[in-house]
Amino acid sequence: MKKLLISLLLIACNFAVSPVKAHLKKGHPRDMPIYIEMIDTGRDIGWIESACATAYIGKVSPSHAELVIREILKKATENFSNIYAISIVDETLKGYPQCAKYIPREYLTK
């Protein structure tokens, strides 16, 4: 069961941080990039929270949760920037400070 859950989380993280492709509507080109970034940010935070929760309740080991979170943040850094990845961590920790033990140190700001 643990291997299946870890596999699903790792597969999902490939989709979790790929930028959303959206069609720009005529007349609204300035609003769309902000909207796309909001979707990506929410999705990334959700996947990190999911990995934290599964480790917290003991369904996966802390090292597996850290691996999944590291992959999500690595892809976020590749697709956007390191500042973006750190902001995802900061937002996650506002709501779930207990996740700090699963976040790779290089993404922690404090």
Long-range contacts (C-beta under 8 A, 24 or more apart in sequence): 1-59, 2-59, 2-60, 2-61, 2-64, 5-54, 5-59, 5-60, 6-60, 6-64, 6-67, 6-68, 9-47, 9-50, 9-51, 9-54, 9-60, 9-64, 9-68, 10-67, 10-68, 10-71, 12-47, 13-47, 13-68, 13-71, 13-72, 13-75, 14-75, 16-43, 16-44, 16-46, 16-47, 16-72, 16-75, 17-43, 17-44, 17-47, 17-72, 17-75, 17-76, 17-79, 18-75, 18-79, 19-79, 19-80, 40-79, 40-80, 41-84, 41-87, 41-88, 41-91, 44-72, 44-76, 44-88, 45-88, 45-91, 45-92, 47-72, 48-72, 48-73, 48-88, 48-89, 48-92, 48-99, 48-103, 49-92, 49-95, 49-96, 49-99, 51-102, 52-92, 52-96, 52-98, 52-99, 52-102, 55-102, 56-98, 56-99, 62-101, 62-102, 65-102, 66-102, 66-103, 66-104, 69-102, 69-103, 69-104, 70-104, 73-104, 73-107
